[in-house]
């Protein structure tokens, strides 16, 4: 059931569901959607009052998740276009060749391809190159923070790399962590921040005060790093 409340100039839409429970629960998802689960026979008026009392927190959570949405604009994959790699910008130089490869040379990203007009092919070549580099760099950072993972979880932490549309990373209750390949475009410090952020979710699968205290303890400059990541990946 779709519902909404007005809070100042903001409208908060939420999905309402009733369940056999004693208390009302509110959850904000990474896509900014809000779900409310209320005890049976709770009046809509009472539910809206509760949601309004949590409105400031809901908006704060939504703003937080926006910061984890990759914002890199669509690319044309043509010579002269700049692309990020580990926080630095490199211009593409695309050349036709019988053999295909991607190389970083003298401040340029050289892409040798069989057809300069085939932008999808060029994009796939570059993405595969990013994936190879990410696998190497991510693995080193994960090894660096392995002691933290062992400290925060008794489960074996498994890390996977994916092209994610809406988040830099995620962590599940089964100790599975996903990292966005897009992170290879950011500086090493930003990648470390996301890794530590997700590792902290091993102890707290939420964004509670306890979670932020743990994050602050293990990555003191996280706010500055997060802000830099958001500004860079525009």
Buried (B, 14 or more C-beta within 10 A) or exposed (E): EEBEBEBEEEEBEBBBEBEEEEEBEBBBEBEBEBEBBBBEEBEEEEBBEBBBEBBEEBBEBBEBBEEBBBEEEEBEBEEEEEBBBBBEEBEBBBEEEEEBEBEBEEEBBBBBBEEBEEBEBBBBBBEEBBBEBBEEBBEEBBEEBEEBBEEBBEEEBEBEBBEBEBBBBBBEEEBBBBBBBBBBBBBBBBBBBBBBBBBBBBEBEEBEEEBBEBBEEBBEEBEEBBEBBBEBBE
